[in-house]
Amino acid sequence: MTEKPRGTAFPNLENDSPGLYYDSHFAMHAAKIAPGELYASQRNILIVTVLGSCVSVCLMDPVSRIGGMNHFMLPDRSGSQSVVSEPARYGAHAMEMLINNLLTMGAHRGRLVAKVFGAGRVLPGMSDVGARNAEFALAYLNREGISVVAKDVGGNHARKVYFFVESGRVLVKELRQLHNDTLIDRERAYAVEIEKKSISSRVELFED
């Protein structure tokens, strides 16, 4: 019996689905993720995001063809940025959520490989949070024993990343000129949001 080609019908999408659309250029269904989001799938789908200072890690099991991508930033605070520091807990959560999603779908942890993108210095007036994001992501993957098979990080430009889950292929488009401030405004708002979450997480409330 011939197996039905993957991706010929609209996917039975996983929970917590981000923006979904049909990409006419690549002629396939796609999921677009924003800062603070992730998407994982075992289907023939394209995952897309736009990165400035943030980092995206694409993780895949090349045998089961299960893969996913996250999009995150560390809180913009000085001090240690080791994988066990307070600010890094936010990035660790983003990584753990992605890994757990993949394992739940049937990926094998020992087969996972990674591709890392983003971390441009595009936020005026802020410290080089992009460099710290990239440093954290690479250190986390090294600590977890996950091989990084490709990376494109740093610089002063934004990137648009296309991750083809079934094949593991990634295309990166450099965005040298942004015609509006949408990306910068979005990442600034995200930075403020995660800083507030990080501060509130250290405050313990109690009642008499």
Summary of the structure (lengths in Angstrom):
residues: 208
radius of gyration: 17.4
end to end distance: 67.5
largest distance: 67.5
contacts: 644
relative contact order: 0.18
helix: 26%
strand: 29%
